[in-house]
Amino acid sequence: MKILISAYACEPNSGSEPGIGWNIARKMADYHEIWVLTWAGRRPAIEAETTRNPVPNLHFIYYGWWGERLWRRSFGLYLHYYLWQIAAYTITFRLNRQLKFDLLHQVTYSTYKIPSFLTFLSVSMIWGPLSGGESAPKSFRKDFNLFGKVYEFLRDVNRWLGEHDPFVRLTLQRSALVLAATEDTAARLNQLGTKDVRVFSFVGLPQSEISHLAEYELPKSNPVRFISIGRLLHWKGFHLSLQAFALNQPKLDGAEYWIIGEGPEHNRLQRLAQTLEISPQVLFWGNLPREDTLNKLGECHVLIHPSLHESGGFVCLEAMAAGRPVICLDLGGPAIQVTKETGYKIPAQNPEQVVHDMADAMHSLAVNPKLRLHLGQAARKRANEMFNWTFKEQFYNQIYKEVSFSKQIDTDSHAHPQRT
């Protein structure tokens, strides 16, 4: 098929949104003729990669305007993205008259709060996987500082504005299929009256990286080490995991908790560790290069990821691929990745309950090496089977066929109506 992928963020050898845009486009070019409409700022990296590794069925269309880098910094990334989407419609309209696309796929950004005007073309469109419906439960916000409380309030306001944008609702109604990255986002999309929503995480790893992570064996020596990796932000929930670790100190002589990352919560978390009298057992490593971070993961037994709202959670998948059990909250993207066979998903009712339940999970894994090994092996198997890009490309190819087939049936039924 001839397919246009709209990926504002698209860049090879990148993580997060640019990596998602690139991986979907690159993988789908193995099956179909793919045109990718992306922001012109990504052009140098894309052309460098396609020069080294040409892909015959992959074509790029770049759009940007003079002075836009300054414009993005001055007026905001998401306003730029909104205006870019309007221009994307005009460009795709002209391209479609020439090429007659069989399908459109709006990939990045993966937010449902900004519409895609491509649905106004007479071509079936898939939107997503989308995120943005995740939020920190209100009972947890009492522990945030003033900045954190204001941040969450503005985030709620921004989501409300997006949900009341008539173009967002039209995009949802006119899309042939909407993919949601998390159950949280799927629930909000259903409330907005979306006719067909499927949950499918955008998180994935190439087979080469899964194979590399599989080389990290679980340490057999004591002490038991827990690790968290991520920016030190209020909504990452590291204040909860520190309290849970502190509850275990009388029972787990010599256990350690390593934290890799930097951020505005660094000093607060260090003070909390001192207040809880666990400073000697808690090591703050700061920011480390990726290979050093993976080596630290290889020296630890269990990943703790207490994030209160996160659509992705790549670090959970990396830990699973490395054979580490994961303790996370039953929220957002990590809740899609982790199962009871691969770790612990802690219900997020209130802070006190989370701290208590997380402490129980940490204790169970610390005192039971066989359980750590069993869950870690299951985690590695799940990461390899469900979150590698080979599986994901097969999924996308299948839904491309489904949507195209449904469109063909609809076209035929209008062309040859049944007689009564």
Steps between C-alpha positions, in 0.01 A plus 500: 500500500593865465497642852574843638634515857481837671781510755586850620764337722704250299870433535718187471699373798288701741277418792160631602277661235760538219596133539136392484442696180814361337448137604141481379585659165814292449334170589191562289719569196578127500134436411370809319597812307536757777505880482590675826403861564721640776635823644786644293724523807543121490633503143880486563479191725256319269702567185822391670340168597329434165824579318680234707211254487267569206141374525341479152137527615553787745450859386512819708320830465632778723310806608615800700525875470768764536597588857286227654759380751488842666123500453468166681707623793309827524142381461514137602553161341139390509368820340753444223380141471136612474579740216721239335201262497296756306777527242527120490141483375578731206812307404331162529198621302725584203700176537185292515371647173822384339566167676153391622596353837334182622542594867617775735663445838550790743781382729672784688460691714315234694260739673125500452472863617606643161293405195609356168337670205588208272166340591333757275652328196300226332750235613465270802724606788646323804585728791751396762610340723383801701585601853419790729212355701729407788497716814624480858209388722382796706565325833875506422523871424504603865864384515608721209668836554338818367660463159376141473145595595492786248653274233231235546223763503621653173532153351137430588394833347695427182332161465156656559564758228612229259196286567275799429674590175236420235771394257629240747152351525461504122837326460391228741162457332637490146800271565450145377694368801648664809783337693554585868836444668344443843174399662480849655501668159261240354249579776507872419471434126195281562344780708545729200296261287778342295348214301796260482782514760764231549771501765846447358819628664739699283794374710726253324860392458688374193608137514867600517439696822291221651783257427752737658291542816456123524873475575450661843460215748345547843768553765530202731675686781365708786408766591174524310499817294194688380536759224294785355589682179346825383479876537454609858159664460209522743276270297763227470406393854851435634393649835261203529762236422745654748237472775427139400871417507529656845226271635712201400827609657452316832432178306752525215843548644734639235241558224574799275293732286668663200345799322628611159391837363491870572224753539340768719402247768860393566558702817156420637555127452841515665349681799224239516759220506673676789172546688418133451852409620580298189764728343782243529292244307376741228742593220419790268710447187380804304484489121707226337570408135265232371753216509598589856132509596446153357808374685354633826172326417703182449635531856151524650223247561170690474379814319266731693298739281237683709396752232157661556431578136702373208387385159821317411738374764781377275716427803253235617528324167879519505507351850263222392717423198795480741311243710420728794168490683326838503303667778280775358166665563191373320491817290585605146747328270682290761167336590474377138849351505514340845281205600472294819722243329782755447484722808269696727242759391404697810144645506518879539228585752692735731863564598489308826358189334755518215793531742377201704429278198823596327694417817337156508594439135860610561525271802361200308753543221789573734465183708410262217771456233297232321207740464730768357636251248155367405347845449811623320491213251131562431572871458771430245268268308217757495731778383632283219161377385272802546720810483753436227461690175449181301175441689400865472555519124280193454228668709512823299500312171195303613299808598600669173344206318191503724429870451567482126275194466220668697528807276479280190186327629344837579588631153357190330178519701445858386586417142275191491215548751293192578152488350197425713 
